[in-house]
Amino acid sequence: MEKFPELNKNEVALPRAQNSTGHVLDENCKLKLNGAQKVYTVFDCLDLALQYADSLIKEQRDLEIVIYGHGQRVIKTITAL
C-alpha cells in the first residue's frame, strides 16, 4: 500500500475500502491492484473531506471511509450501514 501522506496541521487524508470485503479502493473507488493507483485523497480541511465522504456514501453504500489527521490520527469513520 502507498505510504501515508505527509499532512500539515489542518489537512486530512481519506482512504476508501469496500465495507463488505475490506478491500482497499483507489480514488476512483476501483479495487487497488497496483502501485500506480492512488489510495489517499488529501483535503485542506475536515469540512471538505466530510462533504466528499457524504457524496461517496450516497453513490456507493458499501463503502467504509476513514478520515485521518496529522500523525495518522483517526478523526472519523463513515459507513452507510
HELIX and SHEET records of a PDB file:
HELIX    1   1 LEU A   46  GLU A   59  1                                  14    
HELIX    2   2 HIS A   70  GLN A   72  5                                   3    
SHEET    1   A 2 VAL A  12  LEU A  14  0                                        
SHEET    2   A 2 THR A  41  PHE A  43 -1                                        
SHEET    1   B 4 VAL A  24  LEU A  25  0                                        
SHEET    2   B 4 ARG A  16  GLN A  18 -1                                        
SHEET    3   B 4 LEU A  63  GLY A  69 -1                                        
SHEET    4   B 4 ARG A  73  THR A  79 -1                                        
END                                                                             
